[in-house]
Amino acid sequence: MQGWLDPIGPLPASAYWTRRVLVGVLVVALAVLVGVGVSRLRGDRAVVGTPTTSNSVSADASVPVTAVDETAVSESEPVPPASEETTPQEPAAAESEAESTPAEPVVAACEPAALTVRVDGQSPVRSGEPVALSVVLTTSEEHCTVDLAATDAQLVVASGADHIWATGDCPDWHPQGTLDVLKDQEVPFEVTWPVQRASGCELASTALGAGTYVATASVGSASGRFVMQVQAA
């Protein structure tokens, strides 16, 4: 103790006291640093443990909230019926409509024996001036049709045995179309005669001579005729 309080040595006493003060300061500083380090280590451990606890609590708390939301949605929003339930009914409805609509009956062709043919026109006519001749059909059947091309309908103009003109001379002159004929109703179609002689599809350049000419129309086996006078141009 005497050596610590009363320094002994060749140096002055103040030098020894200065050394002692510095040593004491260093000891105190080391103690402070050690205490601060320990406290920081404890604080870091506390901070690291805190998020784990809070996360587990929030995760546990979210479970009942999710369950409540799903229940509310299922109770408030009714599930719409499946569209496939109504789809099979559509073809059935279409089939029932098709069955309720009766199909139109097919009209048969007129029997040639049931047809009558008449030819109407004007007389006299002038040579070189076209004239319209009306071929009128009637039938004793209730309802039938006449295909003019299929039945080889034609009109021929002659003077005695002299062939003058016919629809059969040229394909462009042949009657076309289908006629719907009802019982006791007259159905006409027209044929235009140029009041000229023909050779095939060519018409003669010379005027037709005056005289009596007969137009004969035939549809199948039925036929009719019209007599007219032709005057010189």
Backbone hydrogen bonds in HBPLUS format (Angstrom, degrees):
<---DONOR---> <-ACCEPTOR-->    atom                        ^
c    i                          cat <-CA-CA->   ^        H-A-AA   ^      H-
h    n   atom  resd res      DA  || num        DHA   H-A  angle D-A-AA Bond
n    s   type  num  typ     dist DA aas  dist angle  dist       angle   num
A0005-LEU N   A0001-MET O   3.05 MM   4  6.29 162.1  2.08 155.8 159.3     1
A0006-ASP N   A0002-GLN O   2.85 MM   4  5.69 158.3  1.89 145.0 152.4     2
A0015-ALA N   A0012-PRO O   3.28 MM   3  5.69 138.1  2.47 106.5 116.0     3
A0017-TRP N   A0013-ALA O   3.16 MM   4  6.46 155.0  2.23 148.5 155.4     4
A0018-THR N   A0014-SER O   3.01 MM   4  6.15 150.8  2.09 142.2 149.9     5
A0019-ARG N   A0015-ALA O   3.22 MM   4  6.47 156.5  2.28 144.1 149.2     6
A0020-ARG N   A0016-TYR O   3.10 MM   4  6.36 158.4  2.15 145.3 151.2     7
A0021-VAL N   A0017-TRP O   2.97 MM   4  6.22 157.2  2.02 148.8 154.3     8
A0022-LEU N   A0018-THR O   3.08 MM   4  6.35 163.4  2.11 151.3 155.0     9
A0023-VAL N   A0019-ARG O   3.02 MM   4  6.27 162.2  2.05 153.8 158.3    10
A0024-GLY N   A0020-ARG O   3.02 MM   4  6.27 158.2  2.07 146.6 152.6    11
A0025-VAL N   A0021-VAL O   2.89 MM   4  6.21 155.0  1.95 150.5 157.7    12
A0026-LEU N   A0022-LEU O   2.98 MM   4  6.25 159.6  2.02 150.5 155.6    13
A0027-VAL N   A0023-VAL O   3.01 MM   4  6.30 158.2  2.06 150.4 156.0    14
A0028-VAL N   A0024-GLY O   3.00 MM   4  6.28 162.6  2.04 151.0 155.3    15
A0029-ALA N   A0025-VAL O   2.92 MM   4  6.15 160.7  1.96 152.0 157.6    16
A0030-LEU N   A0026-LEU O   2.94 MM   4  6.17 160.2  1.98 151.4 156.2    17
A0031-ALA N   A0027-VAL O   3.04 MM   4  6.30 156.5  2.10 147.4 153.7    18
A0032-VAL N   A0028-VAL O   3.00 MM   4  6.31 155.7  2.06 150.1 156.5    19
A0033-LEU N   A0029-ALA O   3.00 MM   4  6.25 165.1  2.02 153.6 157.2    20
A0034-VAL N   A0030-LEU O   2.98 MM   4  6.17 158.9  2.02 149.6 155.2    21
A0035-GLY N   A0031-ALA O   3.03 MM   4  6.28 158.7  2.08 146.6 152.1    22
A0036-VAL N   A0032-VAL O   2.94 MM   4  6.24 161.8  1.97 156.7 161.2    23
A0037-GLY N   A0033-LEU O   3.00 MM   4  6.17 160.4  2.04 147.9 153.3    24
A0038-VAL N   A0034-VAL O   3.09 MM   4  6.31 159.6  2.13 150.0 154.8    25
A0039-SER N   A0035-GLY O   3.06 MM   4  6.28 162.3  2.09 149.5 154.3    26
A0040-ARG N   A0036-VAL O   3.00 MM   4  6.23 155.0  2.07 149.8 156.2    27
A0041-LEU N   A0037-GLY O   3.10 MM   4  6.31 157.4  2.15 148.3 154.0    28
A0042-ARG N   A0038-VAL O   3.13 MM   4  6.43 157.8  2.19 150.3 155.6    29
A0043-GLY N   A0039-SER O   3.00 MM   4  6.27 155.8  2.06 145.0 152.0    30
A0044-ASP N   A0040-ARG O   2.94 MM   4  6.23 158.2  1.99 153.6 158.2    31
A0045-ARG N   A0041-LEU O   3.20 MM   4  6.44 158.9  2.25 146.3 151.3    32
A0046-ALA N   A0042-ARG O   3.14 MM   4  6.43 153.3  2.22 146.2 153.3    33
A0047-VAL N   A0043-GLY O   3.05 MM   4  6.34 156.8  2.11 150.3 156.1    34
A0048-VAL N   A0044-ASP O   2.97 MM   4  6.18 163.4  2.00 153.3 157.4    35
A0049-GLY N   A0045-ARG O   3.27 MM   4  6.40 152.4  2.35 143.5 149.4    36
A0050-THR N   A0047-VAL O   3.27 MM   3  5.31 136.1  2.47  98.3 109.8    37
A0054-SER N   A0050-THR O   3.13 MM   4  6.44 162.4  2.16 156.1 161.1    38
A0055-ASN N   A0051-PRO O   2.81 MM   4  5.89 162.0  1.84 153.5 158.3    39
A0056-SER N   A0052-THR O   3.16 MM   4  6.26 162.0  2.20 143.9 148.4    40
A0057-VAL N   A0053-THR O   3.15 MM   4  6.34 151.3  2.24 142.8 150.6    41
A0058-SER N   A0054-SER O   2.95 MM   4  6.21 163.1  1.98 152.6 156.4    42
A0059-ALA N   A0055-ASN O   2.91 MM   4  6.06 160.5  1.95 152.0 157.7    43
A0060-ASP N   A0056-SER O   3.08 MM   4  6.15 157.1  2.14 139.7 145.7    44
A0061-ALA N   A0057-VAL O   2.91 MM   4  6.10 149.0  2.01 144.6 154.0    45
A0062-SER N   A0058-SER O   3.01 MM   4  6.19 137.8  2.19 142.4 151.9    46
A0066-THR N   A0062-SER O   3.14 MM   4  6.34 162.7  2.17 155.4 158.5    47
A0067-ALA N   A0063-VAL O   3.20 MM   4  6.45 161.4  2.24 152.9 158.0    48
A0068-VAL N   A0064-PRO O   3.07 MM   4  6.22 151.6  2.15 144.5 151.1    49
A0069-ASP N   A0065-VAL O   3.10 MM   4  6.39 157.8  2.15 151.3 156.5    50
A0070-GLU N   A0066-THR O   3.14 MM   4  6.39 163.8  2.16 155.0 158.1    51
A0071-THR N   A0067-ALA O   3.21 MM   4  6.36 155.0  2.28 141.7 148.4    52
A0072-ALA N   A0068-VAL O   2.98 MM   4  6.21 156.9  2.03 148.8 155.2    53
A0073-VAL N   A0069-ASP O   3.00 MM   4  6.23 159.7  2.04 151.2 156.1    54
A0074-SER N   A0070-GLU O   3.04 MM   4  6.19 164.0  2.07 146.7 151.1    55
A0075-GLU N   A0071-THR O   3.03 MM   4  6.21 145.0  2.16 145.1 154.0    56
A0076-SER N   A0072-ALA O   2.97 MM   4  6.05 156.1  2.03 150.2 156.1    57
A0077-GLU N   A0073-VAL O   3.06 MM   4  5.86 156.1  2.12 151.0 154.7    58
A0085-GLU N   A0082-ALA O   3.22 MM   3  5.91 161.9  2.26 114.1 119.1    59
A0086-THR N   A0083-SER O   3.21 MM   3  5.86 141.2  2.37 116.1 123.2    60
A0089-GLN N   A0086-THR O   3.14 MM   3  5.57 146.2  2.26 110.8 120.4    61
A0090-GLU N   A0087-THR O   3.14 MM   3  5.73 149.6  2.24 119.1 125.9    62
A0093-ALA N   A0089-GLN O   2.95 MM   4  6.21 151.3  2.03 149.7 157.7    63
A0094-ALA N   A0090-GLU O   2.99 MM   4  6.29 159.7  2.03 155.0 160.5    64
A0095-GLU N   A0091-PRO O   2.91 MM   4  6.11 155.3  1.97 148.4 155.0    65
A0096-SER N   A0092-ALA O   2.97 MM   4  6.20 152.8  2.04 145.7 152.9    66
A0097-GLU N   A0093-ALA O   3.02 MM   4  6.30 154.2  2.09 148.3 154.7    67
A0098-ALA N   A0094-ALA O   2.99 MM   4  6.24 157.6  2.04 146.1 152.4    68
A0099-GLU N   A0095-GLU O   2.92 MM   4  6.14 150.9  2.01 145.2 153.2    69
A0100-SER N   A0096-SER O   2.99 MM   4  6.16 144.7  2.11 141.3 150.5    70
A0101-THR N   A0097-GLU O   3.12 MM   4  6.33 134.9  2.33 144.5 154.9    71
A0145-THR N   A0108-ALA O   3.06 MM  37  6.33 142.2  2.20 138.3 148.1    72
A0110-CYS N   A0145-THR O   2.80 MM  35  5.40 157.7  1.85 151.6 148.5    73
A0114-ALA N   A0111-GLU O   2.87 MM   3  5.31 144.7  2.00 112.9 123.8    74
A0115-LEU N   A0112-PRO O   3.19 MM   3  5.31 158.1  2.24 104.7 111.4    75
A0140-SER N   A0114-ALA O   3.09 MM  26  5.30 139.0  2.26 130.8 142.9    76
A0116-THR N   A0138-THR O   2.97 MM  22  5.34 149.2  2.06 145.0 146.6    77
A0138-THR N   A0116-THR O   3.14 MM  22  5.34 146.3  2.26 147.1 151.4    78
A0118-ARG N   A0136-VAL O   2.92 MM  18  5.05 146.8  2.04 142.6 151.4    79
A0136-VAL N   A0118-ARG O   2.68 MM  18  5.05 169.5  1.69 159.3 162.0    80
A0120-ASP N   A0134-SER O   2.78 MM  14  5.04 163.4  1.81 148.7 154.5    81
A0134-SER N   A0120-ASP O   2.83 MM  14  5.04 161.0  1.87 151.7 155.6    82
A0125-VAL N   A0229-GLN O   2.79 MM 104  6.28 153.5  1.86 160.5 169.5    83
A0231-GLN N   A0125-VAL O   2.74 MM 106  6.08 161.9  1.77 162.4 168.9    84
A0129-GLU N   A0126-ARG O   3.09 MM   3  5.66 158.4  2.13 139.1 139.3    85
A0127-SER N   A0231-GLN O   2.95 MM 104  5.99 159.7  1.99 167.6 168.7    86
A0128-GLY N   A0195-VAL O   3.09 MM  67  5.18 159.5  2.14 135.6 138.5    87
A0131-VAL N   A0193-TRP O   2.82 MM  62  5.43 160.2  1.86 157.5 161.8    88
A0193-TRP N   A0131-VAL O   2.88 MM  62  5.43 158.7  1.93 169.8 164.0    89
A0133-LEU N   A0191-VAL O   2.81 MM  58  5.29 174.1  1.81 156.6 158.4    90
A0191-VAL N   A0133-LEU O   2.87 MM  58  5.29 160.6  1.91 157.5 164.0    91
A0135-VAL N   A0189-PHE O   2.83 MM  54  5.40 170.2  1.84 164.3 163.2    92
A0189-PHE N   A0135-VAL O   2.90 MM  54  5.40 143.8  2.03 142.2 153.7    93
A0137-LEU N   A0187-VAL O   2.82 MM  50  5.09 165.4  1.84 132.4 137.5    94
A0187-VAL N   A0137-LEU O   2.86 MM  50  5.09 161.6  1.89 147.6 153.9    95
A0184-ASP N   A0139-THR O   3.32 MM  45  6.22 159.8  2.36 166.2 167.8    96
A0183-LYS N   A0142-GLU O   3.14 MM  41  4.71 152.6  2.22 124.5 120.2    97
A0144-CYS N   A0181-VAL O   2.93 MM  37  5.41 164.7  1.96 160.3 164.7    98
A0181-VAL N   A0144-CYS O   2.83 MM  37  5.41 160.3  1.86 163.0 167.7    99
A0146-VAL N   A0179-LEU O   2.85 MM  33  5.02 151.0  1.94 140.7 149.4   100
A0179-LEU N   A0146-VAL O   2.78 MM  33  5.02 161.5  1.81 143.1 146.4   101
A0151-THR N   A0147-ASP O   2.94 MM   4  6.08 154.7  2.01 161.4 168.2   102
A0148-LEU N   A0177-GLY O   2.96 MM  29  5.80 157.4  2.01 169.7 173.5   103
A0153-ALA N   A0148-LEU O   3.04 MM   5  5.22 173.3  2.05 159.6 159.8   104
A0152-ASP N   A0149-ALA O   3.38 MM   3  5.26 159.2  2.42  98.3 103.7   105
A0154-GLN N   A0218-SER O   3.05 MM  64  5.65 156.6  2.11 155.2 162.5   106
A0218-SER N   A0154-GLN O   2.96 MM  64  5.65 160.1  2.00 161.6 166.1   107
A0167-THR N   A0155-LEU O   3.00 MM  12  5.66 153.4  2.07 152.5 161.1   108
A0156-VAL N   A0216-THR O   2.88 MM  60  5.26 163.1  1.90 146.4 150.3   109
A0216-THR N   A0156-VAL O   2.79 MM  60  5.26 166.3  1.81 157.8 159.7   110
A0157-VAL N   A0165-TRP O   2.72 MM   8  5.17 175.9  1.73 166.8 165.5   111
A0164-ILE N   A0157-VAL O   2.98 MM   7  5.56 155.0  2.04 150.3 152.7   112
A0165-TRP N   A0157-VAL O   3.20 MM   8  5.17 162.8  2.23 138.4 140.3   113
A0158-ALA N   A0214-VAL O   3.01 MM  56  5.51 159.0  2.06 148.2 153.9   114
A0214-VAL N   A0158-ALA O   2.91 MM  56  5.51 170.0  1.92 164.6 167.6   115
A0159-SER N   A0162-ASP O   2.95 MM   3  5.11 158.5  1.99 143.7 150.6   116
A0162-ASP N   A0159-SER O   3.09 MM   3  5.11 158.8  2.14 121.7 121.3   117
A0198-ALA N   A0164-ILE O   2.95 MM  34  6.31 154.5  2.01 178.1 171.7   118
A0169-ASP N   A0166-ALA O   3.10 MM   3  5.40 163.2  2.12 107.7 113.0   119
A0173-TRP N   A0170-CYS O   2.97 MM   3  5.56 156.6  2.03 119.5 126.6   120
A0174-HIS N   A0171-PRO O   3.30 MM   3  5.40 161.6  2.33 105.3 110.8   121
A0185-GLN N   A0182-LEU O   3.15 MM   3  5.52 154.5  2.22 136.8 132.0   122
A0204-ALA N   A0197-ARG O   2.83 MM   7  5.45 170.8  1.84 152.4 153.5   123
A0199-SER N   A0202-GLU O   2.75 MM   3  5.24 163.4  1.77 158.5 164.1   124
A0202-GLU N   A0199-SER O   3.18 MM   3  5.24 156.2  2.24 123.1 121.9   125
A0211-GLY N   A0230-VAL O   2.99 MM  19  5.36 150.5  2.08 138.5 143.9   126
A0230-VAL N   A0211-GLY O   2.82 MM  19  5.36 171.3  1.83 164.2 167.3   127
A0213-TYR N   A0228-MET O   2.90 MM  15  5.50 172.2  1.90 165.9 168.2   128
A0228-MET N   A0213-TYR O   2.90 MM  15  5.50 169.8  1.91 167.9 170.9   129
A0215-ALA N   A0226-PHE O   2.80 MM  11  5.15 170.7  1.81 158.7 158.8   130
A0226-PHE N   A0215-ALA O   2.75 MM  11  5.15 144.1  1.88 142.3 154.5   131
A0217-ALA N   A0224-GLY O   2.77 MM   7  5.41 157.0  1.82 162.4 169.9   132
A0224-GLY N   A0217-ALA O   2.86 MM   7  5.41 149.8  1.95 153.1 160.2   133
A0219-VAL N   A0222-ALA O   2.79 MM   3  5.34 158.1  1.84 151.9 159.5   134
A0222-ALA N   A0219-VAL O   3.13 MM   3  5.34 148.5  2.24 132.2 127.8   135
